Amino acid sequence: MFDIEWIKNKIKNDEDYFSIHADQERQNDNLTHIEIKEALLNGIVLEQYADTGRGESCLVVGFTNNGKPVHIVCGERNDKVIVITVYIPLPPKFKNPYERG
């Protein structure tokens, strides 16, 4: 299980990296690395996911400093946070940043 404070500490210490997929999705939604880190630093863990073959992960919901909602799926690799994917939660999949549609 992931603890948001562990994630925040890793982000603050630059102990993180983005998967190729996350970087592509970030660009598709016009998000910067800085915005993703802002969202992680003020985020909460919304869902925890069991090991599905790539290790455990969690869904963090947070907001950029400009108030843009962001969902970030994170995991752990080599004692670092790996950002697996990112997206802006929008209808119809999501009613709001905290609830599925």
C-alpha positions as CSV (number, residue, x, y, z in Angstrom):
1,M,0.0,0.0,0.0
2,F,1.2,3.4,-0.9
3,D,1.4,6.3,1.6
4,I,1.0,9.8,0.2
5,E,3.7,11.1,2.5
6,W,6.2,8.6,1.1
7,I,5.3,9.8,-2.5
8,K,5.6,13.5,-1.5
9,N,9.0,12.9,0.1
10,K,10.2,11.2,-3.0
11,I,9.0,14.0,-5.2
12,K,10.6,16.7,-2.9
13,N,13.9,14.8,-3.2
14,D,13.7,14.3,-6.9
15,E,13.5,10.5,-6.5
16,D,11.0,10.0,-9.3
17,Y,10.8,9.4,-13.0
18,F,8.2,9.1,-15.7
19,S,7.5,6.1,-17.8
20,I,7.4,6.6,-21.5
21,H,3.7,6.1,-21.5
22,A,3.2,8.7,-18.7
23,D,5.3,11.2,-20.6
24,Q,3.2,10.6,-23.8
25,E,-0.1,11.0,-21.9
26,R,1.3,14.1,-20.1
27,Q,2.0,15.7,-23.4
28,N,-1.4,14.6,-24.8
29,D,-3.1,16.5,-22.0
30,N,-0.7,19.5,-22.3
31,L,0.7,18.9,-18.8
32,T,4.2,19.8,-17.7
33,H,6.4,17.7,-15.4
34,I,6.2,20.6,-12.9
35,E,2.4,20.5,-13.0
36,I,2.4,16.7,-12.3
37,K,4.8,17.2,-9.4
38,E,2.5,20.1,-8.1
39,A,-0.5,17.7,-8.2
40,L,1.5,15.0,-6.4
41,L,2.6,17.3,-3.7
42,N,-0.9,18.4,-2.8
43,G,-2.6,15.1,-3.7
44,I,-4.3,12.3,-1.9
45,V,-4.3,8.6,-2.7
46,L,-7.7,7.8,-4.2
47,E,-7.3,4.1,-5.0
48,Q,-4.8,1.4,-4.3
49,Y,-4.1,-1.3,-6.9
50,A,-2.8,-4.8,-6.2
51,D,0.2,-6.2,-8.0
52,T,-1.0,-7.0,-11.6
53,G,2.3,-8.2,-12.8
54,R,4.1,-4.9,-12.7
55,G,4.0,-4.3,-9.0
56,E,1.6,-2.4,-6.8
57,S,0.4,1.0,-7.7
58,C,-2.0,3.7,-6.6
59,L,-4.1,6.5,-8.1
60,V,-3.3,10.0,-6.7
61,V,-5.7,12.9,-7.4
62,G,-4.2,16.3,-7.0
63,F,-4.4,19.8,-8.4
64,T,-1.8,22.0,-10.2
65,N,-1.1,25.4,-8.6
66,N,-3.5,26.8,-11.2
67,G,-6.3,24.4,-10.0
68,K,-6.2,21.9,-12.8
69,P,-7.3,18.4,-11.6
70,V,-4.9,15.6,-12.4
71,H,-4.9,11.9,-11.9
72,I,-1.5,10.2,-11.5
73,V,-1.0,6.5,-11.3
74,C,2.2,5.8,-9.3
75,G,4.3,2.8,-8.4
76,E,7.7,2.1,-7.0
77,R,10.8,1.0,-8.8
78,N,14.3,0.9,-7.2
79,D,13.1,2.9,-4.2
80,K,11.8,5.7,-6.5
81,V,8.3,6.8,-7.4
82,I,7.5,5.9,-11.0
83,V,4.7,7.9,-12.7
84,I,3.0,5.2,-14.7
85,T,0.3,7.3,-16.4
86,V,-1.3,10.7,-16.0
87,Y,-4.6,12.2,-17.2
88,I,-7.1,14.9,-16.6
89,P,-10.3,13.3,-15.1
90,L,-13.2,14.3,-17.4
91,P,-16.8,13.2,-18.0
92,P,-18.2,10.7,-18.8
93,K,-15.5,8.6,-17.1
94,F,-15.5,10.9,-14.0
95,K,-18.3,12.9,-12.4
96,N,-15.6,15.0,-10.7
97,P,-11.9,14.4,-9.8
98,Y,-12.9,12.1,-6.9
99,E,-15.8,10.0,-8.4
100,R,-16.1,7.7,-11.4
101,G,-19.0,8.4,-13.8
